Amino acid sequence: MVEIRLLSKLATASQRQGASERKTRVYTPVHEGVSTEATQLLTAEVEFGKKSISVAPMLDWTDRHCRFFLRLLSKHLLLYTEMITVGAIIHGDRHRHLAFNPSEHPVALQLGGSDPIQLAECALIGEDYGYDEINLNVGCPSDRVQSGRFGACLMAEPDLVAECIAAMKAKVSIPVTVKSRIGIDHQDSYDELAYFVRQIEKAGCDQLIVHARKAWLHGLSPKENREIPPLNYPWVYQLKRDFPGLPIVLNGGVTDLDQAAEHLKFVDGVMIGRAAYHNSYMLAAVDQYFFNGTLAIRSREDIIADLIPYVQEQARLGVAVKHITRHLLGLFQGVAGGKRWRRFLSDHSHLVDADYTVLLGALAYTQHT
Ligand SMILES: Cc1cc2nc3c(=O)[nH]c(=O)nc-3n(C[C@H](O)[C@H](O)[C@H](O)COP(=O)(O)O)c2cc1C
């Protein structure tokens, strides 16, 4: 039954796919001061820098297949690539790193690097590929990143970060943004953070995303450093008061849309990371909740129906279904059948002859009693 309903939707879904190509750099706003009760009819698109809800850059997670899937959940979410180093773009398989589906717009490219010339070159390449924003990673604490002198350790070098931003701004016309922490190691006073922000604002940074937790560069793994030390939201709110002209996006520990709405009373945007990945269906309510109260929330079944033509198209290009289904495990998080969904996908997606029918099988399996 499920299979018949889904298959009948495939034709329409594949027509829709690809119809949403978009090259403009406009963002749809979330309503000022949206309350947890309010869902506002707000469909007008406005310039970059207004309220936004985004999914965080996550290495190995937010690849292009993940982003295609996330876009099916919400038209308005701003999506970020995983961090891509300048070395990978300049010397590696550029197309593999940068290619994306037009339906992913608006999508931002996150760069890892600290050489202004290389960053400027990569920003231009990113703009030519059609990305809507270039974001510089100043928040990753891993050892590998530190040895390359980029990521969170750059918070200790505000002048260099400013130079990098100025170099990128000189090359591209799309927004250039930064994602940082609130401090690193013993550089952890609000004044030091404000100094950093002042420098990057002066250099022309179009928006700052702040993971509201200090980075420990020694002694904690990046995973531990996403839980420890505690989050400090008041500092992020304070940044908005001290830098009213610079759009500030809060990141860290946001697990549902009510929390996001609460933060939006104080900042310009909210970025969600792990919760968006592990409990992805919560994003299906974003468009209705923040952007247009009359939009129906799409069912999981509809989302899967829209994904199937993509899985088929990718299969023709030689992409195994497991590279797509691995991002879907959280779609039934917290509802009946969720474990069965995960188990079916994990058990069947890696088989040599696996194809899109694993999605139909997993869906039917969620309904077993
Ligand atoms: C698996 C994983 C990979 C990540 N990779 C990146 C990355 O490439 N670039 C980056 O700026 N942050 C990265 N982060 C950090 C997230 O973007 C985000 O700042 C962090 O998870 C806190 O947000 P959350 O509490 O909503 O998850 C990563 C996080 C996770 C869980």
The ligand as an SDF file (V2000), in Angstrom:
LIG
                    3D

 31 33  0  0  0  0  0  0  0  0999 V2000
   30.0670   15.5800   13.2330 C   0  0  0  0  0  0  0  0  0  0  0  0
   30.3190   17.0630   13.3720 C   0  0  0  0  0  0  0  0  0  0  0  0
   31.1430   17.6980   12.4640 C   0  0  0  0  0  0  0  0  0  0  0  0
   31.3590   19.0740   12.5600 C   0  0  0  0  0  0  0  0  0  0  0  0
   32.0950   19.6930   11.5790 N   0  0  0  0  0  0  0  0  0  0  0  0
   32.1720   21.0650   11.5750 C   0  0  0  0  0  0  0  0  0  0  0  0
   32.7470   21.7530   10.4660 C   0  0  0  0  0  0  0  0  0  0  0  0
   33.1500   21.1760    9.4630 O   0  0  0  0  0  0  0  0  0  0  0  0
   32.8170   23.1080   10.5450 N   0  0  0  0  0  0  0  0  0  0  0  0
   32.3460   23.8100   11.6220 C   0  0  0  0  0  0  0  0  0  0  0  0
   32.4040   25.0440   11.6550 O   0  0  0  0  0  0  0  0  0  0  0  0
   31.7940   23.1770   12.6810 N   0  0  0  0  0  0  0  0  0  0  0  0
   31.6710   21.8250   12.6630 C   0  0  0  0  0  0  0  0  0  0  0  0
   31.0220   21.1940   13.6860 N   0  0  0  0  0  0  0  0  0  0  0  0
   30.4440   21.9880   14.7700 C   0  0  0  0  0  0  0  0  0  0  0  0
   28.9900   22.3600   14.4220 C   0  0  0  0  0  0  0  0  0  0  0  0
   28.9380   23.1740   13.2710 O   0  0  0  0  0  0  0  0  0  0  0  0
   28.3430   23.1250   15.5990 C   0  0  0  0  0  0  0  0  0  0  0  0
   29.0600   24.3170   15.8110 O   0  0  0  0  0  0  0  0  0  0  0  0
   28.3410   22.3130   16.8920 C   0  0  0  0  0  0  0  0  0  0  0  0
   27.9070   20.9830   16.6680 O   0  0  0  0  0  0  0  0  0  0  0  0
   27.4460   22.9820   17.9340 C   0  0  0  0  0  0  0  0  0  0  0  0
   26.1080   23.0620   17.4890 O   0  0  0  0  0  0  0  0  0  0  0  0
   24.9730   22.0110   18.0070 P   0  0  0  0  0  0  0  0  0  0  0  0
   25.0370   22.0160   19.5120 O   0  0  0  0  0  0  0  0  0  0  0  0
   23.6900   22.5390   17.4620 O   0  0  0  0  0  0  0  0  0  0  0  0
   25.3540   20.6730   17.4610 O   0  0  0  0  0  0  0  0  0  0  0  0
   30.7890   19.8230   13.6250 C   0  0  0  0  0  0  0  0  0  0  0  0
   29.9720   19.1570   14.5400 C   0  0  0  0  0  0  0  0  0  0  0  0
   29.7230   17.7990   14.4160 C   0  0  0  0  0  0  0  0  0  0  0  0
   28.7900   17.1240   15.3950 C   0  0  0  0  0  0  0  0  0  0  0  0
  1  2  1  0
  2  3  1  0
  2 30  2  0
  3  4  2  0
  4  5  1  0
  4 28  1  0
  5  6  2  0
  6  7  1  0
  6 13  1  0
  7  8  2  0
  7  9  1  0
  9 10  1  0
 10 11  2  0
 10 12  1  0
 12 13  2  0
 13 14  1  0
 14 15  1  0
 14 28  1  0
 15 16  1  0
 16 17  1  0
 16 18  1  0
 18 19  1  0
 18 20  1  0
 20 21  1  0
 20 22  1  0
 22 23  1  0
 23 24  1  0
 24 25  2  0
 24 26  1  0
 24 27  1  0
 28 29  2  0
 29 30  1  0
 30 31  1  0
M  END
$$$$
